[in-house]
C-alpha cells in the first residue's frame, strides 16, 4: 500500500531583485519540490509583473 504523505512539500519563491529595488509589494510564487532529492533551497527564474521582467526567485522559509 502506498504512503499518503510522500516527499513533496510546498515552498514559496520570492523575488530577490524586487526587495533591493525598494518598490512596494512583493512577487511570490508557490511551487512544490521533492525534499529527498532537493535538500538545498531552490532558485528559479520567474516573471515579476511589477518590474515587468524575468528575475531570480529564491525559496524562503
N, C-alpha and C positions, 0 to 999 in steps of 0.2 A: 504494500500500500504506500502511495506517495505521501511525502510530508506536505502539510499545508502551508508551512512557514516560508520555505525557500530561502535563497541567499540574496534576493534582490531587495534593495532599500531605496526609498525616495530621497533625493538630495536637491538642494536649492543652489542654483548658479547665479552669481551676482556679477555685474559688470565692474571691471577694475578701472577703466578709464573714466567712467561716469562719476565715481567717488572723487577722483582727482580734479575733475573739471569744476566742481562746486555748484553745479546746477541743481535745481530742486528735483525731487523724485528719484526713483531707482529703476534699473532694468534688471528684472529677475526672471528666471525660467525654472520650472520644476521638471526633473527627469529622474530616471532610475539607473542604478548601477549594481553590478554583482559585487558584493563585499568580499567574497572569497578571492576572485580574480583581480580586483582592483582595490587594493588596500589603501593606496595614497589618494589624495584629493585630485579630482579631475579638473581639467581646463578645456573648454571648448570655445570655438569662435561662433558667436551668435549675433544676430542683428539687434542693435539698440535703436528703438524707434525715436527716442528723444534726441540722440546725437545723429541719427539718420545715417549710420554706417555700421559695418561689421566690426565688433570688438571682441576681446578676450573676456570670457566669463569664467570665474573660478568658483569652486564649491565652497560654501560657507557652512559653519557649524558641524 
